[in-house]
Amino acid sequence: MKSGSAPPLPRPTEAELEILRVLWSRKQCTVREVHEVLRGGRSGYTTALKLLQVMHAKGLVLRDDSSRAHVYRAAISKERAQKWFLRDLVRRLFDGSSSQLVMQALGNDEASPSELRAIRELLDQLDKGESP
């Protein structure tokens, strides 16, 4: 790890990522609120509670227990998580080459004209030494 870089994130499970998506979109939630969003017949209240407790122990969520109903929020921003996971993916699957990742992604899916414009604008910024 580089000096000054953030410690690696614990790798969340798919169920934990679902909960993080809820917390990122709503900023903070009680267990009941998370359960209601995820309910869809797939999981019970106690499952949501247990997952949030495990996520709290892993450092993925923060908990405010000052009131009867604990309120949870994501410990990290969606952007930070995306950057960390992308860096990890590039390192593990693409031998550290971001360009290989981009070529693979663009080669597998047709990018829309607006996505291609955004990519060109990003490349222009990088060519000029500007940060995106």
KOLZA-487028 format. One record per residue (C-alpha): residue in one letter; x, y, z. Coordinates in nm, 4 decimals, padded with zeros to 6 digits. Example, Ala and Ser with C-alpha at 12.3 -4.5 7.8 and 13.67 -1.06 7.14 Angstrom:
{site "A"; {01.2300; -00.4500; 00.7800}}
{site "S"; {01.3670; -00.1060; 00.7140}}
//
This chain:
{site "M"; {00.0000; 00.0000; 00.0000}}
{site "K"; {00.1234; 00.3478; -00.0839}}
{site "S"; {00.2009; 00.5705; 00.2080}}
{site "G"; {-00.0849; 00.8069; 00.2745}}
{site "S"; {-00.3384; 00.5934; 00.0883}}
{site "A"; {-00.6537; 00.4755; 00.2569}}
{site "P"; {-00.6589; 00.1244; 00.3994}}
{site "P"; {-00.8217; -00.1381; 00.1796}}
{site "L"; {-01.1955; -00.1785; 00.2126}}
{site "P"; {-01.3366; -00.5015; 00.3455}}
{site "R"; {-01.4857; -00.6823; 00.0472}}
{site "P"; {-01.8659; -00.6607; 00.0828}}
{site "T"; {-02.0864; -00.9498; -00.0214}}
{site "E"; {-02.3592; -00.8999; -00.2827}}
{site "A"; {-02.6190; -00.8606; -00.0055}}
{site "E"; {-02.4000; -00.6021; 00.1681}}
{site "L"; {-02.3593; -00.4108; -00.1594}}
{site "E"; {-02.7383; -00.3988; -00.1934}}
{site "I"; {-02.7600; -00.2408; 00.1513}}
{site "L"; {-02.4804; 00.0047; 00.0688}}
{site "R"; {-02.6714; 00.1096; -00.2452}}
{site "V"; {-02.9759; 00.1828; -00.0289}}
{site "L"; {-02.7675; 00.3837; 00.2183}}
{site "W"; {-02.5892; 00.5751; -00.0594}}
{site "S"; {-02.9193; 00.6738; -00.2157}}
{site "R"; {-03.0989; 00.7619; 00.1086}}
{site "K"; {-02.7998; 00.8854; 00.3129}}
{site "Q"; {-02.9161; 00.7080; 00.6315}}
{site "C"; {-03.1765; 00.4494; 00.7303}}
{site "T"; {-03.3082; 00.2453; 01.0171}}
{site "V"; {-03.3057; -00.1328; 00.9885}}
{site "R"; {-03.6795; -00.1227; 00.9149}}
{site "E"; {-03.6278; 00.1265; 00.6298}}
{site "V"; {-03.3515; -00.0877; 00.4764}}
{site "H"; {-03.5723; -00.3945; 00.5112}}
{site "E"; {-03.8669; -00.2192; 00.3421}}
{site "V"; {-03.6543; -00.1119; 00.0456}}
{site "L"; {-03.5000; -00.4585; 00.0025}}
{site "R"; {-03.8041; -00.6604; 00.1022}}
{site "G"; {-03.9295; -00.7741; -00.2361}}
{site "G"; {-04.0038; -01.1072; -00.0659}}
{site "R"; {-03.6371; -01.2007; -00.0521}}
{site "S"; {-03.5269; -01.1262; 00.3026}}
{site "G"; {-03.6715; -01.0716; 00.6442}}
{site "Y"; {-03.6230; -00.7976; 00.8984}}
{site "T"; {-03.3859; -01.0098; 01.1084}}
{site "T"; {-03.1714; -01.0783; 00.8001}}
{site "A"; {-03.1387; -00.7036; 00.7345}}
{site "L"; {-03.0557; -00.6467; 01.1028}}
{site "K"; {-02.7900; -00.9187; 01.1061}}
{site "L"; {-02.6333; -00.7922; 00.7820}}
{site "L"; {-02.6159; -00.4367; 00.9172}}
{site "Q"; {-02.4570; -00.5629; 01.2409}}
{site "V"; {-02.1949; -00.7564; 01.0433}}
{site "M"; {-02.1337; -00.4553; 00.8174}}
{site "H"; {-02.0882; -00.2354; 01.1240}}
{site "A"; {-01.8314; -00.4788; 01.2645}}
{site "K"; {-01.6497; -00.4773; 00.9261}}
{site "G"; {-01.6455; -00.0971; 00.9189}}
{site "L"; {-01.8686; -00.0706; 00.6118}}
{site "V"; {-02.1425; 00.1229; 00.7926}}
{site "L"; {-02.1619; 00.3640; 01.0822}}
{site "R"; {-02.4368; 00.3379; 01.3428}}
{site "D"; {-02.6022; 00.6069; 01.5499}}
{site "D"; {-02.7490; 00.4299; 01.8495}}
{site "S"; {-02.8541; 00.7416; 02.0391}}
{site "S"; {-03.2223; 00.6608; 01.9844}}
{site "R"; {-03.4229; 00.3412; 02.0181}}
{site "A"; {-03.4130; 00.2730; 01.6432}}
{site "H"; {-03.0506; 00.2592; 01.5346}}
{site "V"; {-02.9748; 00.4681; 01.2270}}
{site "Y"; {-02.7150; 00.3418; 00.9806}}
{site "R"; {-02.5190; 00.5231; 00.7125}}
{site "A"; {-02.2427; 00.4140; 00.4770}}
{site "A"; {-01.8943; 00.4535; 00.6224}}
{site "I"; {-01.7536; 00.5439; 00.2809}}
{site "S"; {-01.8896; 00.7315; -00.0177}}
{site "K"; {-02.0056; 00.5504; -00.3283}}
{site "E"; {-01.7320; 00.7297; -00.5262}}
{site "R"; {-01.4561; 00.6141; -00.2897}}
{site "A"; {-01.5853; 00.2564; -00.3022}}
{site "Q"; {-01.6010; 00.2671; -00.6821}}
{site "K"; {-01.2438; 00.3980; -00.7033}}
{site "W"; {-01.1122; 00.1364; -00.4625}}
{site "F"; {-01.2891; -00.1552; -00.6338}}
{site "L"; {-01.1870; -00.0341; -00.9785}}
{site "R"; {-00.8224; -00.0007; -00.8716}}
{site "D"; {-00.8396; -00.3509; -00.7229}}
{site "L"; {-00.9998; -00.4898; -01.0409}}
{site "V"; {-00.7372; -00.3269; -01.2637}}
{site "R"; {-00.4576; -00.4616; -01.0445}}
{site "R"; {-00.5922; -00.8174; -01.0196}}
{site "L"; {-00.7433; -00.8770; -01.3654}}
{site "F"; {-00.5654; -00.6363; -01.5989}}
{site "D"; {-00.2104; -00.6483; -01.4611}}
{site "G"; {-00.2399; -00.2879; -01.3476}}
{site "S"; {-00.3275; -00.1596; -01.6957}}
{site "S"; {-00.6212; 00.0831; -01.6984}}
{site "S"; {-00.6067; 00.0977; -02.0775}}
{site "Q"; {-00.6661; -00.2787; -02.1015}}
{site "L"; {-00.9737; -00.2377; -01.8825}}
{site "V"; {-01.1092; 00.0475; -02.0955}}
{site "M"; {-01.0463; -00.1363; -02.4232}}
{site "Q"; {-01.2137; -00.4499; -02.2859}}
{site "A"; {-01.5141; -00.2512; -02.1593}}
{site "L"; {-01.5588; -00.0575; -02.4843}}
{site "G"; {-01.5024; -00.3689; -02.6939}}
{site "N"; {-01.7695; -00.5697; -02.5139}}
{site "D"; {-02.0465; -00.3111; -02.5090}}
{site "E"; {-02.1550; -00.0530; -02.7588}}
{site "A"; {-02.1069; 00.2871; -02.6027}}
{site "S"; {-02.3741; 00.5436; -02.6774}}
{site "P"; {-02.2785; 00.8636; -02.8613}}
{site "S"; {-02.3136; 01.0612; -02.5363}}
{site "E"; {-02.0889; 00.8145; -02.3510}}
{site "L"; {-01.8279; 00.8398; -02.6275}}
{site "R"; {-01.8413; 01.2221; -02.6057}}
{site "A"; {-01.7886; 01.2044; -02.2299}}
{site "I"; {-01.4945; 00.9668; -02.2782}}
{site "R"; {-01.3397; 01.2014; -02.5386}}
{site "E"; {-01.3831; 01.4993; -02.3047}}
{site "L"; {-01.2154; 01.3047; -02.0239}}
{site "L"; {-00.9269; 01.2073; -02.2513}}
{site "D"; {-00.8884; 01.5714; -02.3615}}
{site "Q"; {-00.8745; 01.6824; -01.9977}}
{site "L"; {-00.6133; 01.4192; -01.9200}}
{site "D"; {-00.4077; 01.5200; -02.2264}}
{site "K"; {-00.4075; 01.8802; -02.1013}}
{site "G"; {-00.2954; 01.7682; -01.7560}}
{site "E"; {-00.6275; 01.8657; -01.5995}}
{site "S"; {-00.7830; 01.6500; -01.3322}}
{site "P"; {-01.1242; 01.5073; -01.4217}}
//
